[in-house]
């Protein structure tokens, strides 16, 4: 029963995030509406003059579509590092509440969750202000380095969080066996020990997700910036929730009928190892992301080659 509940929670989180991605609709800005309105009447009144330029329009639309696909493909390595990161978030979202409920309550779990959300918002806001100032003062190569550094801080916190949670769970299980409380009930252990875990959860989520949004905006074209943080960056998060359900199913022998009869500490250790491997993978991935000037220079060179081929064609 306990294992099935954990799988359902992970699958529900995956379905929820995927549905938000598919049903999201980006609303055009006023300038885009005015531009579309102008183009409609321009095509309506000057159809004859636009016909010779239609091949150029088709070439331009194809180039824009190819650029968007290239932007998405460029983000895949960085997104892959956030799958395990989302696994850590899913574990915190699922098990931190259960651990807190089983302890002697001095602070409500709702207060912990509100504090976590507040810390997430504050960390994201401060991180955004820091990146905004760095965008003004630093060069492009330094901005690229700062973006990687911000995400790296969140990745390091994603290693510390499950490691600390494992130690807390070991102490909780020790208390449970000492008091012979192998069923439901509160342990003589203060839930204040869960405060650092909720704090780390809020910090790593606020810093890393804001860093990922800014990293996306830095490495993609202007046409993709508006929808990046709302749709595309949720894809690895949804995959992480699905991975959480798979891990619980594979290691179902660690989970009993209740939390006290489970070995949640072993599950946390497994996630810690995966987070360490993911951190090493993150360091490897960051090597392949060049500065914006280098990427734009490559795009301009590609456009020049396309123009030369088009002129030489009969």
C-alpha positions in Angstrom: 0.0 0.0 0.0 2.8 2.4 0.9 4.8 1.7 -2.2 1.7 2.1 -4.4 0.9 5.4 -2.9 4.5 6.7 -3.6 4.2 5.5 -7.2 0.9 7.2 -7.6 2.3 10.5 -6.2 5.2 10.4 -8.6 3.1 9.5 -11.6 0.6 12.2 -10.7 3.3 14.8 -10.5 4.6 13.7 -14.0 1.1 13.9 -15.5 0.4 17.3 -13.9 3.6 18.9 -15.3 3.1 17.4 -18.7 -0.5 18.6 -19.0 0.7 22.1 -18.0 3.2 22.0 -20.8 0.7 20.8 -23.5 -2.2 23.1 -22.5 -0.1 26.2 -22.1 -0.9 28.9 -24.6 1.4 31.8 -25.0 -0.5 35.1 -25.5 1.1 37.5 -28.1 2.3 40.9 -27.0 0.7 44.1 -28.3 3.6 44.7 -30.7 3.1 41.3 -32.1 -0.6 41.9 -32.6 0.1 45.2 -34.3 2.6 43.6 -36.6 0.2 40.8 -37.5 -2.5 43.4 -38.1 -0.3 45.4 -40.4 0.9 42.4 -42.3 -2.7 41.3 -42.9 -3.6 44.6 -44.7 -0.3 44.8 -46.4 -0.9 41.4 -48.0 -4.5 42.3 -48.7 -3.6 45.5 -50.6 -0.3 44.6 -52.2 -0.7 41.0 -53.2 0.8 41.6 -56.6 4.0 43.2 -55.2 4.5 40.5 -52.6 4.4 37.6 -54.9 8.0 37.9 -56.2 9.2 38.0 -52.6 7.3 34.8 -51.6 10.4 32.5 -52.0 12.4 34.8 -49.7 9.6 34.7 -47.1 9.5 30.9 -47.3 13.3 30.8 -46.9 13.0 33.1 -43.9 10.3 31.0 -42.2 12.3 27.9 -42.8 15.4 29.5 -41.3 13.4 30.6 -38.2 12.0 27.1 -37.7 15.4 25.6 -38.0 16.8 28.1 -35.5 14.1 27.2 -33.0 14.8 23.5 -33.4 18.5 24.2 -33.0 17.8 26.1 -29.8 15.9 23.2 -28.3 18.5 20.7 -29.2 21.2 23.0 -27.7 19.4 22.8 -24.3 19.1 19.0 -24.2 22.4 18.4 -22.4 21.6 21.0 -19.7 18.0 19.7 -19.3 19.4 16.2 -18.8 21.2 17.4 -15.6 17.8 18.5 -14.2 16.2 15.0 -14.4 18.1 13.7 -11.4 17.7 17.2 -9.8 14.0 16.8 -10.2 14.2 13.3 -8.6 15.6 14.9 -5.5 12.8 17.5 -5.5 10.2 14.7 -5.9 11.7 12.7 -3.0 11.5 15.8 -0.8 8.0 16.6 -2.0 6.9 13.0 -1.1 8.8 12.0 2.0 9.6 15.1 4.0 5.9 15.5 4.9 5.7 11.9 6.1 8.8 12.2 8.2 7.5 15.4 9.8 4.1 13.8 10.6 5.8 10.9 12.4 7.8 13.1 14.8 6.7 15.1 17.8 5.1 18.2 16.4 6.4 21.6 17.6 5.9 23.3 14.2 3.1 22.5 11.8 4.0 20.9 8.5 2.1 23.7 6.8 4.4 26.2 8.4 7.4 24.3 7.1 5.9 24.2 3.6 5.1 27.9 3.6 8.6 28.8 4.8 10.0 26.6 2.0 7.9 28.3 -0.6 8.8 31.8 0.8 12.5 30.8 0.8 12.2 29.6 -2.8 10.7 32.9 -3.9 13.2 35.0 -2.1 16.2 32.9 -3.4 14.8 33.1 -6.9 14.3 36.9 -6.7 17.8 37.6 -5.3 19.3 35.3 -7.8 17.4 37.1 -10.6 18.7 40.5 -9.3 22.2 39.2 -9.1 22.1 37.9 -12.7 20.5 41.2 -13.9 23.4 43.2 -12.5 25.9 40.8 -13.9 24.3 41.2 -17.3 25.0 44.9 -17.1 28.5 44.9 -15.6 30.1 41.7 -16.9 31.1 40.6 -20.4 29.3 37.9 -22.3 31.8 35.2 -21.4 31.7 36.2 -17.7 27.9 36.1 -17.8 28.0 32.6 -19.2 30.3 31.6 -16.4 28.0 33.2 -13.8 25.0 31.4 -15.1 26.8 28.0 -14.9 28.0 28.9 -11.4 24.4 29.7 -10.2 23.1 26.4 -11.5 26.1 24.6 -9.9 25.2 26.0 -6.5 21.7 24.4 -6.8 23.2 21.1 -8.0 25.5 21.0 -5.0 22.5 21.7 -2.7 20.7 18.8 -4.4 23.6 16.5 -3.2 23.6 17.9 0.4 19.8 17.7 0.8 19.2 13.9 0.4 22.5 13.2 2.3 21.3 15.2 5.3 17.8 13.6 5.0 19.4 10.2 5.2 21.1 11.1 8.4 17.9 12.4 9.9 16.0 9.2 8.9 18.7 7.0 10.5 18.2 8.9 13.8 14.4 8.7 13.4 14.5 4.9 12.8 16.8 4.5 15.8 14.3 6.3 18.0 11.5 4.3 16.6 13.2 0.9 17.4 14.2 2.1 20.8 10.6 3.0 21.7 9.2 0.0 19.9 7.0 2.2 17.8 6.9 0.2 14.6 3.4 1.4 13.8 1.9 4.8 13.3 2.4 7.3 16.1 4.6 10.3 17.1 8.2 9.7 18.1 9.9 11.5 21.0 11.9 13.4 18.4 11.4 17.0 17.7 10.4 17.9 14.1 12.8 20.9 14.3 15.4 18.6 12.7 13.3 18.8 9.5 13.7 22.6 9.3 17.2 22.4 7.5 15.8 19.9 5.0 12.8 22.2 4.1 15.2 25.1 3.9 17.6 23.3 1.6 14.7 22.2 -0.6 13.5 25.8 -1.0 17.0 27.1 -1.7 18.0 24.5 -4.3 14.7 24.8 -6.2 14.6 28.6 -6.2 18.3 29.1 -7.2 18.5 26.3 -9.8 15.2 26.9 -11.6 15.9 30.6 -11.8 19.3 29.9 -13.1 17.9 27.5 -15.7 15.4 30.1 -16.9 18.2 32.7 -17.3 20.5 30.1 -18.9 17.7 29.3 -21.4 17.2 33.0 -22.2 20.9 33.4 -22.7 21.5 30.5 -25.1 18.3 30.7 -27.3 16.9 33.3 -29.7 14.6 36.1 -28.7 11.6 34.3 -30.2 12.0 31.4 -27.7 12.6 33.4 -24.6 9.0 34.1 -23.6 7.9 30.4 -23.6 11.1 28.8 -22.3 10.6 29.1 -18.6 6.9 28.2 -18.8 7.0 25.2 -21.0 10.3 23.8 -22.1 12.1 23.9 -18.8 9.3 21.8 -17.2 10.1 18.9 -19.4 13.1 17.6 -17.3 11.1 18.3 -14.1 8.3 16.1 -15.3 10.7 13.3 -16.3 12.3 13.5 -12.8 8.9 12.8 -11.2 8.4 9.9 -13.5 11.9 8.6 -12.6 10.9 8.9 -8.9 8.0 6.6 -9.4 10.2 4.1 -11.3 12.9 4.1 -8.6 10.3 3.5 -5.9 8.9 0.6 -7.9 12.4 -0.9 -8.5 13.3 -0.6 -4.8 10.0 -1.6 -3.4 11.7 -4.0 -1.0 12.9 -0.9 1.0 9.3 0.2 1.7 7.0 -1.5 4.2 3.4 -0.9 5.1 4.4 2.1 7.2 7.2 4.6 7.2 8.7 3.0 10.4 8.9 -0.3 8.7 10.6 1.1 5.6 14.3 1.9 4.9 13.9 5.4 3.6 17.5 6.1 4.6 18.7 3.6 1.9 16.5 5.3 -0.7 18.0 8.7 0.3 21.5 7.3 0.0 20.7 6.0 -3.5 19.5 9.4 -4.5 22.6 11.0 -3.0 24.8 8.8 -5.2 22.8 9.6 -8.3 23.0 13.3 -7.4 26.8 13.0 -7.1 27.0 11.4 -10.5 24.7 14.1 -11.9 26.9 16.8 -10.5 29.9 15.3 -12.3 27.8 15.1 -15.5 26.8 18.8 -15.0 30.5 19.8 -14.9 31.1 17.8 -18.1 28.1 19.3 -19.9 29.0 22.9 -19.1 32.2 22.6 -21.2 30.1 22.5 -24.4 28.2 25.8 -23.8 30.2 28.6 -25.5 29.5 32.3 -25.1 26.7 34.1 -26.9 29.0 35.9 -29.3 30.6 32.6 -30.5 27.1 31.1 -31.1 25.9 34.2 -33.0 29.1 34.3 -35.1 28.3 30.7 -36.1 24.8 31.6 -37.0 25.9 34.6 -39.1 28.4 32.4 -40.9 25.7 29.9 -41.7 23.4 32.6 -43.0 26.2 33.9 -45.3 26.7 30.4 -46.8 23.0 30.2 -47.4 22.9 33.6 -49.2 25.8 32.6 -51.4 24.2 29.4 -52.4 21.0 31.1 -53.1 22.6 33.8 -55.4 24.6 31.3 -57.4 21.5 29.2 -58.1 20.0 29.7 -61.6 
